[in-house]
């Protein structure tokens, strides 16, 4: 049985006073000064547990000023506390019961029997929800400055929206009508001699607003300062006053026992060494900033004398804000230590260092903190710096996730998005958590542009993905997320950078440099199988192809090159440059089908193996088969697979991408090709990740017979061949 809370209507009763205590428990002995201080407590959700038919639930609010906690019970689901009605399954629930209360909200308890939504990637006609894919549209007109961030203030400020960014200074627009119209661009902070960027907003418990940012001083100036700085507004973002530094390189160096000259020397070892990307939210009821620090490893020489090796590391640090002094603590805590060798959970990588950076964190319903950041666990630098074995496929950055139950101890990181194509990167993550604890993660990636040798931020685009429902945070990995969306429909070769998000009432608002604000509903999924049916396999009749000479018609450009059949497998071996083609007999398909097989290649031979999709006239011979061709190619020199598309005249139609890494040994991979209308998807190995996708022009036919192809001097063995249509 599954329980799902649809709506919770819990009133927050105004307290005349809050009691300050270490545990957050209520106290009857309230100091008079505390009564005055907390007459209007600033509450936020601490934890929530939905009720079941067996147990009460609860919701806990906590005052961010004094720590006072109040708990409200949500009675267990029964006819004594709720109106009860029987429900019959549809696309949003199974068979079961619905419990309704004007005080406690509405909950459903149902089984897993649910129908599919009427559409995928649009609004369902039955439930009215957006299904399966984000569907972003333009929301309002202001073009964002660099590194934009969206933030909604509390009801105290009538839910004013802030849109910040940078152009060497920190700039801001305000909206008083939830983003429909915006004020002119005002300057929040300007520091002559410093490049200011990486804006972040946070409303404090007393309703003052902190704007934090990084400030990089001119390396030729006398001070050579690198710092995180902040300004404060007490009028809802209308005006700002200087707050001071969060961290300063010289003061930090002195506190660690280093001289001013040693600090300056560390600063000059690499360009723009410093502190970056502050992000502020509550941890254990205390405003806490996290940020990236590549200055400290260079100062303390965490990895020894090697400048390059120290620069290849980075700390994620945190500091807390003191509401009494309105200053940031001098004490710093390492959240993620990039100087320590570690292997991402489940990655299969050997332990290594990383430039862990750009942290953003949020909180789940049960109080678990979840952190996303960029890491360099698959880059090429580590090999060149240490002489360790090189990876066959490298990525300068990828998206990592860690979680903490207490905000103190963080889990070993796990990869949640590794870009598809060799040499491409995914970086600059952001995270929001929905009311039902699904993770919405955005980032920027150059994974398509790299195929045209365009790499880096200048060719990166903002993408967004959402996690599948019901997955425990301990089990999150790359397979836990549904399809990735190009939020701004940014064409390959263009850029939409430094993405930010804001989640309000199941609507996701996004921003990125030089792009307008966009909005989408959070998509729903009746069942993970619905996604799999539409995206990673085709429902239909499965045909297991018996691999023997009677199942195929063979063609070859050389009479000496013939297939070699074994027990349910066939080897195509070209000792000299030749063409081998096998067309499956007595099996024709229309343009919705799937090919599955296993391919084994040998270590010392390049591979050019592929599939014919929709062969119309196979009797025309070895070189004249009319079909669209998917080619999987493995180069011994680079030890990597790539995917190419050719039209029926063997004209090159483009590279679809790097599909899978390979070792120097003989390699076996599983391959799936999905054809749906004019869309081709290629999956490798785990069958859960679409590594290549291509929209075929209508001029190319995909109906007809299916075939296998080997070209050049390659050698492959094919087994476990299945066709689903």
Order of alpha helices (4+ residues) and beta strands (2+ residues): beta-alpha-beta-beta-beta-beta-beta-beta-beta-beta-beta-beta-beta-beta-beta-beta-beta-alpha-alpha-beta-beta-alpha-alpha-beta-beta-beta-beta-beta-alpha-beta-beta-beta-beta-beta-beta-beta-beta-beta-alpha-beta-beta-beta-beta-beta-beta-beta-beta-beta-beta-beta-beta-beta-beta-beta
